[in-house]
Amino acid sequence: MTQAARPRPAQVAVSMFTIIPVPVSGPVDEDVAGKAILWLPAVGVLLSVPAAAALLAVGLGGGAPLRRLLGAVLAVAVLAVLTGGLHLDGLADTADGLGSRRPADAALEIMRRGDTGPLGVAALVLAVLLQVTALAALPCRLAVVGLVLGAVTARTAVIVATGPAFPPARPGGFGALVAGRTPARARMTALIVLLAAVAGSGELAAGTPLAARLLAAAAAGLLAATAVCVAARSRLGGLTGDVFGAVIELAMTATLTALTVLT
């Protein structure tokens, strides 16, 4: 009897976290899901390319403020479309659940429902506004750098959040396959690679001042992600797939906001 083919983790990562039609054959178990999570930063780079292209195509045309604003809106829209709104939906559900002030079981049930409450809507609006405004406030080429930095930092934050400090809040779903399961070595490697790449690219592009700003912005994104995870563990008992979506959106928002403030 031949053994069933196992899905490739990179294909699983692209298939599950984007709308790009990548075929995945075979079941996604804990081992495959855990390895797929490690590809998330690469997925962030992949998503950044068309978003940055939209930003540059519009924002470089004369450098007028309204053109930069339009370019920022298009870039954020491209990211939302390419991810199928998955992470934005997670942010809205997490805001509704954490803000409900209900016991953990009731809060998780709120997050399971498909409707979005006022807290979820407010979280979505504020996150998108902050992302667009931060990108529009940056010089166009630095905005591209910030876009890539935010997308990669946000997804590295998911890897960091899948350690044993943050267990799954409930059985079932993709969140339960990855929460609390990533080894310390893999999490540390992802973090070191991120910080080294940020520092090195910043130093090569414009010297130490830019490298320091980029590192500070990445640190702000990672801290925002950690804060969400701590709140979810405290209120829900752990993390869910929706919480991971919120981690990505809030880490992206914090990274872009910090870079803009520091520029």
C-alpha positions, 0 to 999 in steps of 0.5 A, spaced: 500 500 500 502 506 498 503 512 503 498 518 501 502 524 499 503 529 504 502 536 503 508 541 502 508 546 508 509 552 503 503 550 499 499 550 505 501 556 508 500 560 501 493 556 500 490 557 507 493 565 508 492 567 501 486 567 495 492 564 491 490 558 488 495 553 490 493 546 490 494 542 497 493 534 496 492 530 503 490 532 510 493 538 514 495 535 520 499 538 526 506 537 523 504 540 516 501 546 520 506 547 524 511 547 518 506 551 514 506 557 520 514 557 519 513 560 512 508 565 514 514 571 513 515 569 506 508 569 505 508 576 507 513 578 502 509 575 497 503 579 499 507 585 499 510 585 492 503 587 488 501 591 494 507 595 494 507 595 486 500 599 487 503 604 492 508 606 487 504 606 481 500 611 484 504 614 489 510 616 485 506 620 480 508 627 482 508 626 490 502 630 491 499 628 498 492 626 495 496 621 490 500 618 496 493 617 500 490 614 494 496 609 493 496 607 501 489 606 500 490 601 494 496 598 498 492 596 504 486 594 499 490 589 495 493 586 502 486 585 504 483 582 497 489 577 497 488 575 504 481 574 502 479 579 508 481 573 513 485 577 518 481 583 518 475 578 520 479 575 525 481 582 528 473 584 528 471 577 531 477 578 537 475 585 538 468 582 539 470 577 544 475 580 548 470 586 549 464 582 551 466 582 558 463 575 558 466 568 561 471 565 556 466 560 553 461 565 552 466 570 549 469 564 544 461 563 542 461 570 540 467 569 536 464 563 532 458 567 530 459 570 523 456 577 525 460 583 527 458 587 533 460 594 534 467 593 537 469 589 531 467 594 526 470 600 530 477 595 531 476 594 523 475 602 521 481 604 526 486 599 524 485 600 516 485 608 518 491 607 521 495 603 516 492 608 510 494 614 514 501 611 516 503 609 509 500 616 506 504 620 511 511 616 509 515 618 503 513 613 498 519 609 497 520 609 505 512 607 505 514 601 501 519 599 506 514 600 511 509 595 507 514 590 507 516 591 514 509 591 517 507 584 513 513 580 515 513 583 522 506 581 523 507 574 520 513 573 524 509 575 530 505 569 529 510 564 529 513 567 536 506 567 538 505 559 537 510 557 543 507 554 549 506 560 553 500 561 549 496 554 548 489 553 544 483 556 547 479 551 544 480 544 540 478 544 533 480 549 527 487 551 524 489 555 531 488 548 535 493 545 530 499 550 531 497 554 538 503 552 543 506 547 538 512 551 535 519 549 538 523 555 542 529 554 537 524 555 531 521 561 534 528 564 536 530 563 529 524 566 526 525 572 530 533 573 529 532 572 522 527 578 522 531 583 526 538 581 522 534 582 516 531 589 518 538 591 521 542 589 515 537 592 510 536 599 513 544 599 514 545 598 507 540 603 504 541 609 509 545 607 514 544 606 522 539 612 523 534 608 518 536 601 521 534 603 528 528 606 526 526 600 522 528 596 528 524 600 533 518 599 528 519 592 528 519 592 536 513 596 536 509 591 532 512 585 536 510 588 542 503 589 540 502 582 538 504 580 544 499 584 548 494 581 544 496 574 545 496 576 553 489 579 553 487 572 549 490 568 554 487 572 560 480 572 557 479 566 553 484 561 556 489 561 550 489 563 542 484 561 536 485 562 529 481 569 530 486 571 535 492 570 530 488 574 525 488 580 530 495 579 531 497 580 524 493 586 523 495 589 529 502 588 529 502 591 522 498 597 524 503 598 530 509 597 525 507 602 520 504 607 526 511 607 529 515 607 523 511 614 521 512 617 528 519 615 528 520 618 521 
